[in-house]
Amino acid sequence: MDKTNDLLLIEKIQKHNDETALIALYNRHKNICYKVGSLYKINLEDEAMSLVYDAAKNFNAKKSKFSTRLWNLCFYKCMKIIKDNQKDKKIEKEYEPEINLSFSHFPEELLDMVDNRRLKNVLFLRFFKEDWVLSYEEIGQITGFSRQTVMTDFKKAIGQIKKHLTLAEK
């Protein structure tokens, strides 16, 4: 893409709110929005035009390239959407009626008590993999960590679960 032409379009947007310049800039860079959105499984198609406009309005050629500015705005938008979705789920959970924990719900509830993804994976592989228990060595082969690291992660996960259960009893 022609950087100088982009700078002229951006200048028209900044100084005159030129709609044709915005459309031209949008057509050149909308794929950045789609690419960033696809990385996080978020559809930014409806928001791409406003993201390009915001990036152009606040763009400073001395600080970064326009594509970098747009990429960052798309990234921040995705993070905001993810955060808002997590808040919505948390609110739904707060108003959920109490669930009688059967065995089918229990493993998922336990995994929710562990805050680290790697620890969750070790715990899942150790106990909740269908009808068998994997050894620490087997989990290490799957995850690429040593047996000792897997054992340590498993103990940390169990410790977090115990802590949550202890707090729930109080």
Secondary structure, DSSP 8 states (H G I E B T S, - for coil): --HHHHHHHHHHHHHH--HHHHHHHHHHHHHHHHHHHHHTT---GGGHHHHHHHHHHT--TTT--HHHHHHHHHHHHHHHHHHHHHHHHHHHHHTS------TTTHHHHHHHT---HHHHHHHHHHH-STT----HHHHHHHHT--HHHHHHHHHHHHHHHHHHHHHHH-
